[in-house]
């Protein structure tokens, strides 16, 4: 047994891998991680861009696909093959966990982030094309994405809601899930047990943005500079922990109990962006502080390695909610608008995925031109 197994067995938190590459499927790396305790996989446009640009593993299939597909169509075929391969590797986890884990996430195109109807159409397409019980389609938690989440849950589809940066938007996402389940039930589906969802709450990026703002404030208020700088690194964990408190609150009481009586599953909070961006912070800052039952932590490779080396599977996520509330009050008093931080990060997150996608399309177009010219 490894510390990844301990995380789940002792604390009921599921460790997932925040990465997917073709060579991980070919060389058995993903299968080995599953043996060590990894229980799911997440992907996004940036991850696929790095994987496809980073070597030659996709070149042969890409060249074959160009005979009957556009460059963008060929890209999605590459993605579909990787997702399907990973679903095969994780299927035993899905079966042994009763469908709770073993998921692989495929994100809709970044260009759809502000188009509800197109997001619904895309999510439905991928669920029907890759008809696997352990597929999550990822929908961003934009204002336009939230109603798409509700529509897909109302069709009984498994959805991973991504790019969550505020407790307020998380509340809307929970409502979309509960409302979607109620619609699915009202449509005559008496058993809700096949519907699954996770809500991906991004963590480290919050500290990156809040710390930047604190440093700017300190530059302009030298009298209180030391106090302002002392607040760095406090926002992300406090906000995520309060999101967990909201999770406990919303998934209790008569409304939830009615759905649960029909087999409904919890929409688990998933901690995303858990690698430490600031080298001054501990490498497991966003893992150690957010351990608790009925949650997921999706980690990139280096964070998994760090956890295997020196992680401690102790429950921490609800250790002191009052202190977490006070941390956010202190930030507000210092002049940090956490709501504006969330808006900024959502805009940047959508733009970052779109930029990765556009840059990859250009790389693939150049590669296609070289192949057409015999280069």
N, C-alpha and C positions, 0 to 999 in steps of 0.2 A: 504493500500500500504506500502511496505517495502522499505528499501534503495536499495535492489536488483532490485526492479521494477524501482526505480528512475534512477539507472544506465543506464537502457535501455531506459526508457521513456524520460529522460532528455538529455542523451548523446549518445544514440544509440550504446552503448557498451553492448554486451551480456555476462552476468555472467554465467559461467558453473561450474559444480562440478568436481573436479579432484579426483574422488574416486568412487568405485563401490563395493558393498558388497551384499551378498545374503540376509542378515538380513535387509538391507535398502529396499529391495523389499518386504520382508515379513511383516515388521512392519509398512510400510507406510512412512518411513523416507524420501525416495526419493520423493514420491508424495508430502509430506509436504514441502520439499525444492522447488519443482516446484511451489507450491502454493505461496511461498514467493518470487518467481522471478527467480529461476534457470532455464536456457533455454537450457542446454545441459549437457552431461556427457563425460568425458574422462577416459580412463583406460590404463594401460600398464602392462607388466609382473610383475613388482614390486608390483603394487597395488593388482593384483590377488593373488600373493604369500602371501601377508600379510592377505588378506581376507580369503584364504583357510586354512592357517596355524593357524589363530587367533581364531578358535573356532570349533564347531561341526556342523555348519550349512550345510556343504557339505557332511558329512560322510555317510548319508543314501544313497544319490544318487550315491556317489562314489562307495560304496559297490555293488550297483546294476549294475553299469556300468562295473565293473570288470568281470562280468560273460561273457561279449562278447567283451571287449576292452582291449587293452594294457593300462598301466598306463598313458602314454602320450596321447593316444586317449581319455581316460576317462577325463583327464584334459581339453582337448579342448571341450568336451561335457559340462562340468561344465561351462566353459567360455561362450559357445554359449547360454546356458540357461540364464545366468545372462545378457548377452547382449540383448537377445530377450525380457526378462522381462523389462529391462530398456527402450528398444525401445517402448514397449507398454505404459509405463508411460509417455514418452516424445512425443508420437504421437500427442496428442492434441496441443502441442506447435508447432510441425512441421506443422500441418494443419492451425493453426491460423496465423502463420508467413509466409505462402506461401512457406514453404520449406526452409526458411533462417536459422531457428534454430530448436531445438528439436532433435539434432543429438546425437548419442551415438557412441563412437569410439572404435574399436577393432584393436589391433596391431598385425601385422604378427609376426611370431616367431623370436626371437632375432638372431637365427643362420643364418637367411637369409639376414642380414644387408649388406653383401658384395656380394650378388648373385642376379643380376638383373633379370634373367629369372625365378628363383625360387620365387622371390618376386612377379613378375607379376602373376605367376601361383597361388600363395597363395592368393593374393588380389582378383583375379578373382573368386577363389573357394569360398571365404567368401561372396562376393557379390551375387554369385549365390545360395549359401546355405541359407543365411539370406537375402532374397530378400525383403528388406524394403527400402523405399525412404529416411528414416532418419538414415541410417547406414553410418558411415565413416569407411573405413579401413585405418589404420595408416601405413605409409611407412616412414622409417627413411631417413633423408636428407643426406645420405652418397653419395659418388661419384657414387656408384652403384645403390643407391636408386632413384636418380633424374631421370634417363631414365625410370625407372619403373613407376614413377609418370606420365611422359608424355604418356607412353603406356596406362596406365589405364584411364587417362583423354580422350585420343583419342578413347577409347571404351565407353565414356560417363559415367564413374563410379565416385562416390564421394570419394575423397581422402583427408585425413588429413596427412600433411607432418610433421613429428616430428623430434626432436633432431636437431633443427636449432640453431647454435651458432655464426654465422657471417653474416654480411650484404652481403658479396660477395656470399656466398652459397645461401642466400635468393634470390638474383638476379637470380641465376640459377634455383631455384624452381619456381619463377614467370615465367621465360622463359619456363619451362617445362609445366606449366599450360596453358599459352597462345598458345604455340606450339601444345599442345594436343588438345585444343579447335579448332585450325585451321585445324588439321587433321580430327577431328570429323565432322567439317563443310564440308570439302572437300569430305568426304565419303558419303555425301548426307543427313546429318542431319541438316536441315535448322533451327531448333529450338534448341538453346543451353540452354534453361532455366532450364532443369532438372539436369544439371551438377553443382555440388557444390564442393568447396574445402576451406580448411583453411590451413595456414602455421604456425606451432607451433614454435614460437621463444622463446627459453629458456632464462630465465632472471637471477634469483638469483645465479645460479651456476657460472655465469660469474664473479660476484663480489667475490664469494668465491675463485676462482682461481686467479683472478687478485690481490686481497688483499693478498693472500699468497705470490705471487711474489713480491709485493711491500714491504712486511715485510722482505723478504729475501734480497732485494736490500738495504733496510734501515740498515740491520745488517752489510752489507759490506761497506756502505757509511755513516758512522756516522755523517759526516759533513752536509749531506743533509737529514738525517734521518727523521727529523720532516716534511720537505716538501714532502718527499715521502709518509710518512704515512698519510698526509693530503689528498692524492688522493684516499685513500680507500673508497669504496662505491660509486664511481663515474662512473664506467665503464658500468655496466649493463643497467642502465636506459638510459644513453647517447646512447649506441649502439642500444637499442630497439627503441628509439625515431627516430634515423636515419633510422632504418628499416622502420618505419612508413612513413618517408619522401620518401623512395624508393617506397613504396606501392602507395603513391599518384602520384608519377611521372610515374610509369610503367602502372598504370591503368588510363591513360589519353592519349590524342592524337589520331591520325587517326587509328593506328592499333587496339587499344582497342575499339574505337568507332565503327569500323566495326563489331567486335565481339558482342559488346553490342547491336547493331542494330539487331542482330540475337538472342537476349535474353540472352546473356552471363551474368553470375553473377560474382561479384567481388570475388577474392580469399582473404578472410579476414585474416589479421594477427591475430594470437592467442597468447596471452602472457601466457606462461607455466612456471613452476617452480617459482611460485609467492609467496610462503611462504618465510618468512625471516629466513635465516639460522643463521645469526649473531645476537645474542640477543642485541647487542649494537645498532642495527638499528631499526627504527620504524616497528611495526608489519604489517603495510600496505604500506611499502616503494615501493613495486613492484605492487601495485594496484593504489594508489593515484597518482603516477607519470605517469601512462600510460593509462589515460582515454581519449578516443576519438571515434568518429563515425566510423562505419563499422569495428569494431574490437571485439575481444573476450578476456575475461580474465578467465582462468580456475583455480579455487582456491580449495585447500584442505579445509577440514571442519573447521579447526581452523581459517583460513584466512577469510572464509565466516562469521564465528561468529564475528570476529573482525570488518569486514565491517558493519555487521548489527548493531554493537554497536556504532561505531564511524567513519564510512566512510563518505566521502563528494563527491557527484557526480559532480565534476567540471572538465571541459575539461583541460587537462594538457599535452597531448602527443606531441603536436606541439607548445608548448609555446615559445621555444627559440632554434631553430635548430642551430643557430650559436654557442650558448653556448655548445650544445651537441658536435658539431664538435671540439670545442676548448678543451673539456674534453678529447676526444680521442687523440688529438694532444699532450696534456700534458702527457698523459700516455706513448705515443710513445717516447716523449723526455726524459721521466724518465727511459726508457729502457724496457718497457713492450711491447712485441710483441703480439698484439691482434690477429693476424692471427694464431700464434702458440697456443695461449690460446684456440681458437676455435677448432683447430685440437686435442688438448689434451682433451677437454671436449667431443668432438664427440667420440673419442676412449673410454674414460671413460664411457660415457653414454651407448654405445653399450655393453661394457663389464659388466656394472652394471646390465642391463636388462638380459643379458645372465647368469650372476651369480645367480640372483634371480630365473630365470627359472630352472637352473640346481639344485639349492638347493631345490626348491619346488618339482622337480621330485624325488629327493632322499627322501624327507619327504613322498611323496605319495607312493613311492616304499616300504618304511618301513611300512607304514600303510597297504598297500596291503598284505605284508608278514604277518603282525600281524593278519589280517582278515583271511587269508588262513590257519593260524595256530590256529584259534579260539581264538586268543588273543585280 
